[in-house]
Amino acid sequence: MGFGDKMAAKQQGRHRDNKPIKRIYRSKKDKVIAGVCGGIAEYFNIDPVIVRVIAVLLAFAWGFGILAYIVAWIIIPKNPNQ
């Protein structure tokens, strides 16, 4: 596979072996506040409740969950396919 083929595959959102590139997006269907936890759950293929419980525990324990959620809300794009 030449350089041009690699660039074309990357532009189409695929790896060299023609597998789709897995990207993280904020969920529109599993959304409570901004879809961050739902998007993380979709990416790792787990139940969104588990991610939400972890986020709440981090928020209550050290306040880190609130800051991490806000940063993720800003950085993670919305899912264009939903």
PDB file of N, CA, C and O in Angstrom, chain B, residues numbered from 101:
ATOM      1  N   MET B 101       0.855  -1.172   0.000  1.00  0.00           N
ATOM      2  CA  MET B 101       0.000   0.000   0.000  1.00  0.00           C
ATOM      3  C   MET B 101       0.903   1.238   0.000  1.00  0.00           C
ATOM      4  O   MET B 101       1.749   1.395   0.880  1.00  0.00           O
ATOM      5  N   GLY B 102       0.720   2.097  -0.976  1.00  0.00           N
ATOM      6  CA  GLY B 102       1.531   3.291  -1.103  1.00  0.00           C
ATOM      7  C   GLY B 102       1.049   4.420  -0.208  1.00  0.00           C
ATOM      8  O   GLY B 102       0.027   4.304   0.469  1.00  0.00           O
ATOM      9  N   PHE B 103       1.793   5.502  -0.218  1.00  0.00           N
ATOM     10  CA  PHE B 103       1.469   6.657   0.624  1.00  0.00           C
ATOM     11  C   PHE B 103       0.106   7.233   0.263  1.00  0.00           C
ATOM     12  O   PHE B 103      -0.663   7.595   1.154  1.00  0.00           O
ATOM     13  N   GLY B 104      -0.208   7.325  -1.034  1.00  0.00           N
ATOM     14  CA  GLY B 104      -1.501   7.857  -1.473  1.00  0.00           C
ATOM     15  C   GLY B 104      -2.660   7.001  -0.981  1.00  0.00           C
ATOM     16  O   GLY B 104      -3.710   7.523  -0.609  1.00  0.00           O
ATOM     17  N   ASP B 105      -2.466   5.677  -0.980  1.00  0.00           N
ATOM     18  CA  ASP B 105      -3.508   4.770  -0.498  1.00  0.00           C
ATOM     19  C   ASP B 105      -3.744   4.951   1.000  1.00  0.00           C
ATOM     20  O   ASP B 105      -4.882   4.915   1.469  1.00  0.00           O
ATOM     21  N   LYS B 106      -2.650   5.147   1.748  1.00  0.00           N
ATOM     22  CA  LYS B 106      -2.772   5.360   3.193  1.00  0.00           C
ATOM     23  C   LYS B 106      -3.528   6.652   3.483  1.00  0.00           C
ATOM     24  O   LYS B 106      -4.382   6.687   4.368  1.00  0.00           O
ATOM     25  N   MET B 107      -3.219   7.705   2.747  1.00  0.00           N
ATOM     26  CA  MET B 107      -3.897   8.991   2.954  1.00  0.00           C
ATOM     27  C   MET B 107      -5.370   8.890   2.591  1.00  0.00           C
ATOM     28  O   MET B 107      -6.216   9.448   3.289  1.00  0.00           O
ATOM     29  N   ALA B 108      -5.689   8.187   1.512  1.00  0.00           N
ATOM     30  CA  ALA B 108      -7.089   8.032   1.106  1.00  0.00           C
ATOM     31  C   ALA B 108      -7.866   7.251   2.156  1.00  0.00           C
ATOM     32  O   ALA B 108      -9.006   7.595   2.466  1.00  0.00           O
ATOM     33  N   ALA B 109      -7.260   6.204   2.704  1.00  0.00           N
ATOM     34  CA  ALA B 109      -7.929   5.412   3.738  1.00  0.00           C
ATOM     35  C   ALA B 109      -8.155   6.253   4.986  1.00  0.00           C
ATOM     36  O   ALA B 109      -9.210   6.162   5.613  1.00  0.00           O
ATOM     37  N   LYS B 110      -7.179   7.064   5.346  1.00  0.00           N
ATOM     38  CA  LYS B 110      -7.309   7.901   6.539  1.00  0.00           C
ATOM     39  C   LYS B 110      -8.403   8.950   6.348  1.00  0.00           C
ATOM     40  O   LYS B 110      -9.151   9.239   7.283  1.00  0.00           O
ATOM     41  N   GLN B 111      -8.504   9.519   5.155  1.00  0.00           N
ATOM     42  CA  GLN B 111      -9.532  10.514   4.882  1.00  0.00           C
ATOM     43  C   GLN B 111     -10.921   9.895   4.915  1.00  0.00           C
ATOM     44  O   GLN B 111     -11.890  10.580   5.243  1.00  0.00           O
ATOM     45  N   GLN B 112     -11.036   8.630   4.586  1.00  0.00           N
ATOM     46  CA  GLN B 112     -12.324   7.945   4.610  1.00  0.00           C
ATOM     47  C   GLN B 112     -12.650   7.419   6.002  1.00  0.00           C
ATOM     48  O   GLN B 112     -13.694   6.793   6.186  1.00  0.00           O
ATOM     49  N   GLY B 113     -11.788   7.653   6.984  1.00  0.00           N
ATOM     50  CA  GLY B 113     -12.019   7.194   8.343  1.00  0.00           C
ATOM     51  C   GLY B 113     -11.763   5.712   8.523  1.00  0.00           C
ATOM     52  O   GLY B 113     -12.473   5.039   9.271  1.00  0.00           O
ATOM     53  N   ARG B 114     -10.754   5.203   7.843  1.00  0.00           N
ATOM     54  CA  ARG B 114     -10.444   3.779   7.935  1.00  0.00           C
ATOM     55  C   ARG B 114      -8.950   3.579   8.167  1.00  0.00           C
ATOM     56  O   ARG B 114      -8.123   4.407   7.785  1.00  0.00           O
ATOM     57  N   HIS B 115      -8.625   2.434   8.818  1.00  0.00           N
ATOM     58  CA  HIS B 115      -7.234   2.035   9.005  1.00  0.00           C
ATOM     59  C   HIS B 115      -6.707   1.469   7.694  1.00  0.00           C
ATOM     60  O   HIS B 115      -7.450   1.324   6.723  1.00  0.00           O
ATOM     61  N   ARG B 116      -5.426   1.155   7.678  1.00  0.00           N
ATOM     62  CA  ARG B 116      -4.823   0.553   6.478  1.00  0.00           C
ATOM     63  C   ARG B 116      -5.471  -0.771   6.135  1.00  0.00           C
ATOM     64  O   ARG B 116      -5.608  -1.097   4.956  1.00  0.00           O
ATOM     65  N   ASP B 117      -5.878  -1.553   7.144  1.00  0.00           N
ATOM     66  CA  ASP B 117      -6.481  -2.857   6.886  1.00  0.00           C
ATOM     67  C   ASP B 117      -7.980  -2.753   6.652  1.00  0.00           C
ATOM     68  O   ASP B 117      -8.695  -3.750   6.761  1.00  0.00           O
ATOM     69  N   ASN B 118      -8.465  -1.552   6.329  1.00  0.00           N
ATOM     70  CA  ASN B 118      -9.853  -1.274   5.926  1.00  0.00           C
ATOM     71  C   ASN B 118     -10.858  -1.416   7.062  1.00  0.00           C
ATOM     72  O   ASN B 118     -12.054  -1.553   6.803  1.00  0.00           O
ATOM     73  N   LYS B 119     -10.402  -1.387   8.318  1.00  0.00           N
ATOM     74  CA  LYS B 119     -11.311  -1.367   9.452  1.00  0.00           C
ATOM     75  C   LYS B 119     -11.681   0.084   9.745  1.00  0.00           C
ATOM     76  O   LYS B 119     -10.828   0.964   9.624  1.00  0.00           O
ATOM     77  N   PRO B 120     -12.922   0.359  10.124  1.00  0.00           N
ATOM     78  CA  PRO B 120     -13.287   1.750  10.436  1.00  0.00           C
ATOM     79  C   PRO B 120     -12.560   2.248  11.681  1.00  0.00           C
ATOM     80  O   PRO B 120     -12.343   1.492  12.628  1.00  0.00           O
ATOM     81  N   ILE B 121     -12.188   3.520  11.671  1.00  0.00           N
ATOM     82  CA  ILE B 121     -11.548   4.133  12.825  1.00  0.00           C
ATOM     83  C   ILE B 121     -12.615   4.416  13.873  1.00  0.00           C
ATOM     84  O   ILE B 121     -13.640   5.029  13.576  1.00  0.00           O
ATOM     85  N   LYS B 122     -12.372   3.970  15.087  1.00  0.00           N
ATOM     86  CA  LYS B 122     -13.324   4.170  16.173  1.00  0.00           C
ATOM     87  C   LYS B 122     -13.070   5.537  16.800  1.00  0.00           C
ATOM     88  O   LYS B 122     -11.959   5.816  17.253  1.00  0.00           O
ATOM     89  N   ARG B 123     -14.092   6.391  16.827  1.00  0.00           N
ATOM     90  CA  ARG B 123     -13.963   7.734  17.370  1.00  0.00           C
ATOM     91  C   ARG B 123     -14.951   7.915  18.513  1.00  0.00           C
ATOM     92  O   ARG B 123     -15.997   7.268  18.556  1.00  0.00           O
ATOM     93  N   ILE B 124     -14.604   8.800  19.436  1.00  0.00           N
ATOM     94  CA  ILE B 124     -15.478   9.073  20.566  1.00  0.00           C
ATOM     95  C   ILE B 124     -16.275  10.339  20.273  1.00  0.00           C
ATOM     96  O   ILE B 124     -15.718  11.353  19.854  1.00  0.00           O
ATOM     97  N   TYR B 125     -17.567  10.267  20.496  1.00  0.00           N
ATOM     98  CA  TYR B 125     -18.472  11.392  20.298  1.00  0.00           C
ATOM     99  C   TYR B 125     -19.399  11.509  21.495  1.00  0.00           C
ATOM    100  O   TYR B 125     -19.607  10.539  22.224  1.00  0.00           O
ATOM    101  N   ARG B 126     -19.961  12.706  21.698  1.00  0.00           N
ATOM    102  CA  ARG B 126     -21.018  12.865  22.691  1.00  0.00           C
ATOM    103  C   ARG B 126     -22.288  12.262  22.108  1.00  0.00           C
ATOM    104  O   ARG B 126     -22.619  12.498  20.946  1.00  0.00           O
ATOM    105  N   SER B 127     -22.983  11.501  22.903  1.00  0.00           N
ATOM    106  CA  SER B 127     -24.186  10.816  22.448  1.00  0.00           C
ATOM    107  C   SER B 127     -25.381  11.763  22.421  1.00  0.00           C
ATOM    108  O   SER B 127     -25.536  12.615  23.296  1.00  0.00           O
ATOM    109  N   LYS B 128     -26.215  11.602  21.410  1.00  0.00           N
ATOM    110  CA  LYS B 128     -27.464  12.357  21.353  1.00  0.00           C
ATOM    111  C   LYS B 128     -28.627  11.520  21.870  1.00  0.00           C
ATOM    112  O   LYS B 128     -29.635  12.063  22.321  1.00  0.00           O
ATOM    113  N   LYS B 129     -28.487  10.182  21.803  1.00  0.00           N
ATOM    114  CA  LYS B 129     -29.592   9.330  22.247  1.00  0.00           C
ATOM    115  C   LYS B 129     -29.487   8.950  23.724  1.00  0.00           C
ATOM    116  O   LYS B 129     -30.514   8.789  24.384  1.00  0.00           O
ATOM    117  N   ASP B 130     -28.278   8.805  24.258  1.00  0.00           N
ATOM    118  CA  ASP B 130     -28.077   8.510  25.684  1.00  0.00           C
ATOM    119  C   ASP B 130     -27.609   9.769  26.393  1.00  0.00           C
ATOM    120  O   ASP B 130     -26.549   9.780  27.019  1.00  0.00           O
ATOM    121  N   LYS B 131     -28.391  10.816  26.295  1.00  0.00           N
ATOM    122  CA  LYS B 131     -27.995  12.123  26.796  1.00  0.00           C
ATOM    123  C   LYS B 131     -28.801  12.470  28.042  1.00  0.00           C
ATOM    124  O   LYS B 131     -30.027  12.361  28.041  1.00  0.00           O
ATOM    125  N   VAL B 132     -28.113  12.890  29.108  1.00  0.00           N
ATOM    126  CA  VAL B 132     -28.771  13.412  30.296  1.00  0.00           C
ATOM    127  C   VAL B 132     -28.475  14.904  30.404  1.00  0.00           C
ATOM    128  O   VAL B 132     -29.399  15.716  30.465  1.00  0.00           O
ATOM    129  N   ILE B 133     -27.202  15.268  30.426  1.00  0.00           N
ATOM    130  CA  ILE B 133     -26.825  16.686  30.449  1.00  0.00           C
ATOM    131  C   ILE B 133     -26.258  17.081  29.087  1.00  0.00           C
ATOM    132  O   ILE B 133     -26.862  17.878  28.370  1.00  0.00           O
ATOM    133  N   ALA B 134     -25.116  16.533  28.735  1.00  0.00           N
ATOM    134  CA  ALA B 134     -24.492  16.899  27.459  1.00  0.00           C
ATOM    135  C   ALA B 134     -24.149  15.684  26.602  1.00  0.00           C
ATOM    136  O   ALA B 134     -23.647  15.850  25.491  1.00  0.00           O
ATOM    137  N   GLY B 135     -24.404  14.468  27.083  1.00  0.00           N
ATOM    138  CA  GLY B 135     -24.120  13.263  26.323  1.00  0.00           C
ATOM    139  C   GLY B 135     -22.710  12.740  26.470  1.00  0.00           C
ATOM    140  O   GLY B 135     -22.311  11.834  25.738  1.00  0.00           O
ATOM    141  N   VAL B 136     -21.939  13.291  27.403  1.00  0.00           N
ATOM    142  CA  VAL B 136     -20.548  12.875  27.581  1.00  0.00           C
ATOM    143  C   VAL B 136     -20.483  11.432  28.084  1.00  0.00           C
ATOM    144  O   VAL B 136     -19.793  10.600  27.494  1.00  0.00           O
ATOM    145  N   CYS B 137     -21.184  11.136  29.151  1.00  0.00           N
ATOM    146  CA  CYS B 137     -21.149   9.775  29.714  1.00  0.00           C
ATOM    147  C   CYS B 137     -21.739   8.762  28.741  1.00  0.00           C
ATOM    148  O   CYS B 137     -21.231   7.647  28.628  1.00  0.00           O
ATOM    149  N   GLY B 138     -22.800   9.135  28.041  1.00  0.00           N
ATOM    150  CA  GLY B 138     -23.388   8.250  27.039  1.00  0.00           C
ATOM    151  C   GLY B 138     -22.424   7.970  25.900  1.00  0.00           C
ATOM    152  O   GLY B 138     -22.351   6.845  25.405  1.00  0.00           O
ATOM    153  N   GLY B 139     -21.682   8.995  25.481  1.00  0.00           N
ATOM    154  CA  GLY B 139     -20.696   8.819  24.414  1.00  0.00           C
ATOM    155  C   GLY B 139     -19.539   7.944  24.836  1.00  0.00           C
ATOM    156  O   GLY B 139     -19.068   7.114  24.058  1.00  0.00           O
ATOM    157  N   ILE B 140     -19.074   8.123  26.069  1.00  0.00           N
ATOM    158  CA  ILE B 140     -17.997   7.277  26.589  1.00  0.00           C
ATOM    159  C   ILE B 140     -18.474   5.826  26.682  1.00  0.00           C
ATOM    160  O   ILE B 140     -17.733   4.897  26.360  1.00  0.00           O
ATOM    161  N   ALA B 141     -19.703   5.646  27.121  1.00  0.00           N
ATOM    162  CA  ALA B 141     -20.264   4.290  27.216  1.00  0.00           C
ATOM    163  C   ALA B 141     -20.392   3.649  25.837  1.00  0.00           C
ATOM    164  O   ALA B 141     -20.102   2.462  25.688  1.00  0.00           O
ATOM    165  N   GLU B 142     -20.817   4.405  24.830  1.00  0.00           N
ATOM    166  CA  GLU B 142     -20.898   3.861  23.471  1.00  0.00           C
ATOM    167  C   GLU B 142     -19.513   3.477  22.951  1.00  0.00           C
ATOM    168  O   GLU B 142     -19.358   2.444  22.300  1.00  0.00           O
ATOM    169  N   TYR B 143     -18.517   4.300  23.235  1.00  0.00           N
ATOM    170  CA  TYR B 143     -17.160   4.032  22.765  1.00  0.00           C
ATOM    171  C   TYR B 143     -16.614   2.731  23.353  1.00  0.00           C
ATOM    172  O   TYR B 143     -16.004   1.932  22.643  1.00  0.00           O
ATOM    173  N   PHE B 144     -16.834   2.524  24.653  1.00  0.00           N
ATOM    174  CA  PHE B 144     -16.334   1.320  25.321  1.00  0.00           C
ATOM    175  C   PHE B 144     -17.350   0.177  25.326  1.00  0.00           C
ATOM    176  O   PHE B 144     -17.078  -0.890  25.875  1.00  0.00           O
ATOM    177  N   ASN B 145     -18.519   0.396  24.718  1.00  0.00           N
ATOM    178  CA  ASN B 145     -19.572  -0.618  24.601  1.00  0.00           C
ATOM    179  C   ASN B 145     -19.998  -1.155  25.973  1.00  0.00           C
ATOM    180  O   ASN B 145     -20.063  -2.366  26.188  1.00  0.00           O
ATOM    181  N   ILE B 146     -20.288  -0.222  26.899  1.00  0.00           N
ATOM    182  CA  ILE B 146     -20.786  -0.579  28.220  1.00  0.00           C
ATOM    183  C   ILE B 146     -22.055   0.216  28.507  1.00  0.00           C
ATOM    184  O   ILE B 146     -22.412   1.118  27.749  1.00  0.00           O
ATOM    185  N   ASP B 147     -22.727  -0.116  29.588  1.00  0.00           N
ATOM    186  CA  ASP B 147     -23.952   0.561  29.972  1.00  0.00           C
ATOM    187  C   ASP B 147     -23.638   1.992  30.427  1.00  0.00           C
ATOM    188  O   ASP B 147     -22.723   2.189  31.226  1.00  0.00           O
ATOM    189  N   PRO B 148     -24.376   2.990  29.936  1.00  0.00           N
ATOM    190  CA  PRO B 148     -24.115   4.379  30.334  1.00  0.00           C
ATOM    191  C   PRO B 148     -24.280   4.631  31.824  1.00  0.00           C
ATOM    192  O   PRO B 148     -23.675   5.558  32.363  1.00  0.00           O
ATOM    193  N   VAL B 149     -25.085   3.823  32.495  1.00  0.00           N
ATOM    194  CA  VAL B 149     -25.289   3.996  33.936  1.00  0.00           C
ATOM    195  C   VAL B 149     -23.980   3.787  34.697  1.00  0.00           C
ATOM    196  O   VAL B 149     -23.707   4.477  35.679  1.00  0.00           O
ATOM    197  N   ILE B 150     -23.182   2.842  34.241  1.00  0.00           N
ATOM    198  CA  ILE B 150     -21.890   2.576  34.888  1.00  0.00           C
ATOM    199  C   ILE B 150     -20.995   3.801  34.791  1.00  0.00           C
ATOM    200  O   ILE B 150     -20.367   4.190  35.776  1.00  0.00           O
ATOM    201  N   VAL B 151     -20.930   4.410  33.619  1.00  0.00           N
ATOM    202  CA  VAL B 151     -20.092   5.601  33.426  1.00  0.00           C
ATOM    203  C   VAL B 151     -20.628   6.760  34.267  1.00  0.00           C
ATOM    204  O   VAL B 151     -19.849   7.516  34.846  1.00  0.00           O
ATOM    205  N   ARG B 152     -21.949   6.902  34.338  1.00  0.00           N
ATOM    206  CA  ARG B 152     -22.545   7.984  35.130  1.00  0.00           C
ATOM    207  C   ARG B 152     -22.277   7.801  36.621  1.00  0.00           C
ATOM    208  O   ARG B 152     -22.006   8.774  37.326  1.00  0.00           O
ATOM    209  N   VAL B 153     -22.350   6.568  37.103  1.00  0.00           N
ATOM    210  CA  VAL B 153     -22.072   6.301  38.518  1.00  0.00           C
ATOM    211  C   VAL B 153     -20.614   6.633  38.839  1.00  0.00           C
ATOM    212  O   VAL B 153     -20.327   7.223  39.880  1.00  0.00           O
ATOM    213  N   ILE B 154     -19.696   6.256  37.950  1.00  0.00           N
ATOM    214  CA  ILE B 154     -18.278   6.569  38.160  1.00  0.00           C
ATOM    215  C   ILE B 154     -18.073   8.086  38.168  1.00  0.00           C
ATOM    216  O   ILE B 154     -17.318   8.599  38.994  1.00  0.00           O
ATOM    217  N   ALA B 155     -18.736   8.809  37.257  1.00  0.00           N
ATOM    218  CA  ALA B 155     -18.604  10.268  37.198  1.00  0.00           C
ATOM    219  C   ALA B 155     -19.135  10.918  38.473  1.00  0.00           C
ATOM    220  O   ALA B 155     -18.530  11.855  38.994  1.00  0.00           O
ATOM    221  N   VAL B 156     -20.266  10.421  38.974  1.00  0.00           N
ATOM    222  CA  VAL B 156     -20.841  10.984  40.204  1.00  0.00           C
ATOM    223  C   VAL B 156     -19.934  10.692  41.401  1.00  0.00           C
ATOM    224  O   VAL B 156     -19.727  11.561  42.248  1.00  0.00           O
ATOM    225  N   LEU B 157     -19.397   9.478  41.473  1.00  0.00           N
ATOM    226  CA  LEU B 157     -18.480   9.142  42.570  1.00  0.00           C
ATOM    227  C   LEU B 157     -17.237  10.030  42.547  1.00  0.00           C
ATOM    228  O   LEU B 157     -16.777  10.486  43.593  1.00  0.00           O
ATOM    229  N   LEU B 158     -16.697  10.272  41.357  1.00  0.00           N
ATOM    230  CA  LEU B 158     -15.539  11.160  41.248  1.00  0.00           C
ATOM    231  C   LEU B 158     -15.908  12.594  41.625  1.00  0.00           C
ATOM    232  O   LEU B 158     -15.098  13.311  42.212  1.00  0.00           O
ATOM    233  N   ALA B 159     -17.117  13.005  41.289  1.00  0.00           N
ATOM    234  CA  ALA B 159     -17.551  14.367  41.620  1.00  0.00           C
ATOM    235  C   ALA B 159     -17.695  14.537  43.127  1.00  0.00           C
ATOM    236  O   ALA B 159     -17.295  15.563  43.677  1.00  0.00           O
ATOM    237  N   PHE B 160     -18.256  13.550  43.790  1.00  0.00           N
ATOM    238  CA  PHE B 160     -18.436  13.641  45.243  1.00  0.00           C
ATOM    239  C   PHE B 160     -17.139  13.408  46.016  1.00  0.00           C
ATOM    240  O   PHE B 160     -16.926  14.005  47.072  1.00  0.00           O
ATOM    241  N   ALA B 161     -16.279  12.544  45.493  1.00  0.00           N
ATOM    242  CA  ALA B 161     -15.058  12.202  46.216  1.00  0.00           C
ATOM    243  C   ALA B 161     -14.052  13.357  46.230  1.00  0.00           C
ATOM    244  O   ALA B 161     -13.608  13.779  47.298  1.00  0.00           O
ATOM    245  N   TRP B 162     -13.699  13.857  45.075  1.00  0.00           N
ATOM    246  CA  TRP B 162     -12.665  14.882  45.015  1.00  0.00           C
ATOM    247  C   TRP B 162     -13.053  16.090  44.175  1.00  0.00           C
ATOM    248  O   TRP B 162     -12.270  17.032  44.058  1.00  0.00           O
ATOM    249  N   GLY B 163     -14.225  16.082  43.598  1.00  0.00           N
ATOM    250  CA  GLY B 163     -14.633  17.171  42.725  1.00  0.00           C
ATOM    251  C   GLY B 163     -14.020  17.075  41.339  1.00  0.00           C
ATOM    252  O   GLY B 163     -14.270  17.919  40.477  1.00  0.00           O
ATOM    253  N   PHE B 164     -13.211  16.035  41.130  1.00  0.00           N
ATOM    254  CA  PHE B 164     -12.543  15.848  39.842  1.00  0.00           C
ATOM    255  C   PHE B 164     -13.549  15.539  38.733  1.00  0.00           C
ATOM    256  O   PHE B 164     -13.357  15.959  37.592  1.00  0.00           O
ATOM    257  N   GLY B 165     -14.600  14.823  39.052  1.00  0.00           N
ATOM    258  CA  GLY B 165     -15.591  14.426  38.051  1.00  0.00           C
ATOM    259  C   GLY B 165     -16.260  15.615  37.394  1.00  0.00           C
ATOM    260  O   GLY B 165     -16.552  15.580  36.199  1.00  0.00           O
ATOM    261  N   ILE B 166     -16.509  16.673  38.163  1.00  0.00           N
ATOM    262  CA  ILE B 166     -17.161  17.869  37.613  1.00  0.00           C
ATOM    263  C   ILE B 166     -16.237  18.540  36.605  1.00  0.00           C
ATOM    264  O   ILE B 166     -16.664  18.889  35.505  1.00  0.00           O
ATOM    265  N   LEU B 167     -14.985  18.721  36.976  1.00  0.00           N
ATOM    266  CA  LEU B 167     -14.018  19.346  36.075  1.00  0.00           C
ATOM    267  C   LEU B 167     -13.799  18.488  34.823  1.00  0.00           C
ATOM    268  O   LEU B 167     -13.764  19.012  33.709  1.00  0.00           O
ATOM    269  N   ALA B 168     -13.654  17.193  35.005  1.00  0.00           N
ATOM    270  CA  ALA B 168     -13.438  16.287  33.876  1.00  0.00           C
ATOM    271  C   ALA B 168     -14.642  16.306  32.933  1.00  0.00           C
ATOM    272  O   ALA B 168     -14.471  16.277  31.714  1.00  0.00           O
ATOM    273  N   TYR B 169     -15.854  16.352  33.483  1.00  0.00           N
ATOM    274  CA  TYR B 169     -17.058  16.380  32.658  1.00  0.00           C
ATOM    275  C   TYR B 169     -17.106  17.663  31.824  1.00  0.00           C
ATOM    276  O   TYR B 169     -17.424  17.617  30.636  1.00  0.00           O
ATOM    277  N   ILE B 170     -16.795  18.791  32.433  1.00  0.00           N
ATOM    278  CA  ILE B 170     -16.826  20.069  31.715  1.00  0.00           C
ATOM    279  C   ILE B 170     -15.773  20.088  30.601  1.00  0.00           C
ATOM    280  O   ILE B 170     -16.044  20.549  29.493  1.00  0.00           O
ATOM    281  N   VAL B 171     -14.587  19.592  30.900  1.00  0.00           N
ATOM    282  CA  VAL B 171     -13.529  19.531  29.883  1.00  0.00           C
ATOM    283  C   VAL B 171     -13.952  18.602  28.741  1.00  0.00           C
ATOM    284  O   VAL B 171     -13.766  18.936  27.570  1.00  0.00           O
ATOM    285  N   ALA B 172     -14.517  17.442  29.074  1.00  0.00           N
ATOM    286  CA  ALA B 172     -14.966  16.504  28.041  1.00  0.00           C
ATOM    287  C   ALA B 172     -16.100  17.101  27.214  1.00  0.00           C
ATOM    288  O   ALA B 172     -16.177  16.873  26.007  1.00  0.00           O
ATOM    289  N   TRP B 173     -16.973  17.859  27.854  1.00  0.00           N
ATOM    290  CA  TRP B 173     -18.084  18.518  27.166  1.00  0.00           C
ATOM    291  C   TRP B 173     -17.548  19.471  26.101  1.00  0.00           C
ATOM    292  O   TRP B 173     -18.118  19.582  25.016  1.00  0.00           O
ATOM    293  N   ILE B 174     -16.463  20.150  26.412  1.00  0.00           N
ATOM    294  CA  ILE B 174     -15.866  21.111  25.483  1.00  0.00           C
ATOM    295  C   ILE B 174     -15.079  20.391  24.374  1.00  0.00           C
ATOM    296  O   ILE B 174     -15.142  20.788  23.211  1.00  0.00           O
ATOM    297  N   ILE B 175     -14.349  19.348  24.731  1.00  0.00           N
ATOM    298  CA  ILE B 175     -13.421  18.700  23.788  1.00  0.00           C
ATOM    299  C   ILE B 175     -14.107  17.677  22.875  1.00  0.00           C
ATOM    300  O   ILE B 175     -13.811  17.633  21.681  1.00  0.00           O
ATOM    301  N   ILE B 176     -15.009  16.863  23.406  1.00  0.00           N
ATOM    302  CA  ILE B 176     -15.614  15.781  22.631  1.00  0.00           C
ATOM    303  C   ILE B 176     -16.713  16.344  21.728  1.00  0.00           C
ATOM    304  O   ILE B 176     -17.630  17.005  22.216  1.00  0.00           O
ATOM    305  N   PRO B 177     -16.633  16.090  20.422  1.00  0.00           N
ATOM    306  CA  PRO B 177     -17.657  16.625  19.516  1.00  0.00           C
ATOM    307  C   PRO B 177     -18.946  15.817  19.569  1.00  0.00           C
ATOM    308  O   PRO B 177     -18.950  14.666  20.006  1.00  0.00           O
ATOM    309  N   LYS B 178     -20.050  16.436  19.117  1.00  0.00           N
ATOM    310  CA  LYS B 178     -21.323  15.728  19.015  1.00  0.00           C
ATOM    311  C   LYS B 178     -21.228  14.687  17.895  1.00  0.00           C
ATOM    312  O   LYS B 178     -20.474  14.850  16.936  1.00  0.00           O
ATOM    313  N   ASN B 179     -21.996  13.635  18.040  1.00  0.00           N
ATOM    314  CA  ASN B 179     -22.026  12.584  17.030  1.00  0.00           C
ATOM    315  C   ASN B 179     -22.811  13.078  15.819  1.00  0.00           C
ATOM    316  O   ASN B 179     -24.001  13.371  15.940  1.00  0.00           O
ATOM    317  N   PRO B 180     -22.167  13.178  14.649  1.00  0.00           N
ATOM    318  CA  PRO B 180     -22.876  13.676  13.478  1.00  0.00           C
ATOM    319  C   PRO B 180     -23.828  12.647  12.861  1.00  0.00           C
ATOM    320  O   PRO B 180     -24.666  12.998  12.030  1.00  0.00           O
ATOM    321  N   ASN B 181     -23.702  11.377  13.265  1.00  0.00           N
ATOM    322  CA  ASN B 181     -24.510  10.302  12.669  1.00  0.00           C
ATOM    323  C   ASN B 181     -25.795  10.004  13.426  1.00  0.00           C
ATOM    324  O   ASN B 181     -26.581   9.168  12.982  1.00  0.00           O
ATOM    325  N   GLN B 182     -26.032  10.663  14.555  1.00  0.00           N
ATOM    326  CA  GLN B 182     -27.231  10.358  15.322  1.00  0.00           C
ATOM    327  C   GLN B 182     -28.269  11.420  15.132  1.00  0.00           C
ATOM    328  O   GLN B 182     -29.354  11.332  15.706  1.00  0.00           O
TER     329      GLN B 182
END
